[in-house]
């Protein structure tokens, strides 16, 4: 356990950032599941809308260092290829 005041504050800040990062990642995973369900049900219009949302959320996560920018762009690319092959 930290004894220095600034170290104690950093622990609190890290805990808050961890919660925010978990929330972002969880939202992305949820939207990806919805996207894949829409593709399975041949609902292309809904999948296109979800793809736009997912792309924004992945870009935001990369900007905020929640995930690496290459991972985010790789995910976008994979989802785009799934969407294009479903058309």
Beta strands, then each sheet from edge to edge (+ up, - down):
end
